[in-house]
């Protein structure tokens, strides 16, 4: 990937996540990769809960270090 995130790519991913929410009852979308959180960073504005695995792991490491 070249670091360029096209609006049509973001729109396509949001459509997929929205469809999964409506049709399958998906409660959240897991962003398991380094580019996906960058691409969908403001997805809360479209009513799709996202779980950023990078953020989750970093928070867990920091919590462990601070214990």
C-alpha positions as CSV (number, residue, x, y, z in Angstrom):
1,X,0.0,0.0,0.0
2,X,1.3,3.5,-0.8
3,X,-0.3,5.4,2.0
4,X,-3.0,6.8,-0.2
5,X,-6.5,6.1,0.9
6,X,-9.1,6.6,-1.8
7,X,-12.6,7.8,-0.8
8,X,-14.1,5.1,-2.9
9,X,-12.2,2.5,-0.9
10,X,-13.4,3.9,2.4
11,X,-17.0,4.1,1.1
12,X,-16.8,0.5,-0.1
13,X,-15.6,-0.7,3.3
14,X,-18.3,1.3,5.1
15,X,-20.9,-0.2,2.8
16,X,-19.8,-3.7,3.7
17,X,-19.7,-3.0,7.4
18,X,-23.1,-1.3,7.3
19,X,-24.6,-4.2,5.2
20,X,-23.2,-6.7,7.8
21,X,-24.8,-4.7,10.6
22,X,-28.2,-4.6,8.9
23,X,-28.3,-8.1,7.4
24,X,-26.3,-10.1,9.9
25,X,-26.8,-8.1,13.1
26,X,-23.1,-7.5,13.4
27,X,-22.4,-5.4,16.5
28,X,-18.9,-4.2,15.6
29,X,-16.3,-4.3,12.9
30,X,-12.8,-5.5,13.9
31,X,-10.1,-3.4,12.2
32,X,-7.4,-6.1,12.3
33,X,-4.6,-4.4,10.3
34,X,-2.6,-1.2,10.4
35,X,-4.2,0.5,7.4
36,X,-7.9,-0.1,8.3
37,X,-8.0,2.1,11.4
38,X,-6.4,4.9,9.3
39,X,-9.0,4.5,6.6
40,X,-12.0,4.2,8.9
41,X,-10.9,6.4,11.8
42,X,-14.1,8.5,11.9
43,X,-16.5,5.7,11.2
44,X,-18.4,6.4,14.4
45,X,-20.1,9.2,12.5
46,X,-21.8,6.5,10.4
47,X,-23.1,4.5,13.3
48,X,-20.7,1.5,13.0
49,X,-18.8,0.5,16.1
50,X,-15.2,-0.4,15.3
51,X,-12.6,-2.3,17.3
52,X,-9.1,-1.2,16.5
53,X,-6.8,-4.2,17.3
54,X,-3.7,-2.0,17.3
55,X,-5.2,0.4,19.9
56,X,-6.5,-2.6,22.0
57,X,-3.0,-4.2,22.0
58,X,-1.2,-0.9,22.9
59,X,-3.6,-0.2,25.7
60,X,-3.1,-3.7,27.1
61,X,0.7,-3.4,26.9
62,X,0.6,0.0,28.7
63,X,-1.8,-1.3,31.3
64,X,0.6,-4.2,31.9
65,X,3.6,-2.0,32.2
66,X,1.9,0.3,34.7
67,X,0.9,-2.6,37.0
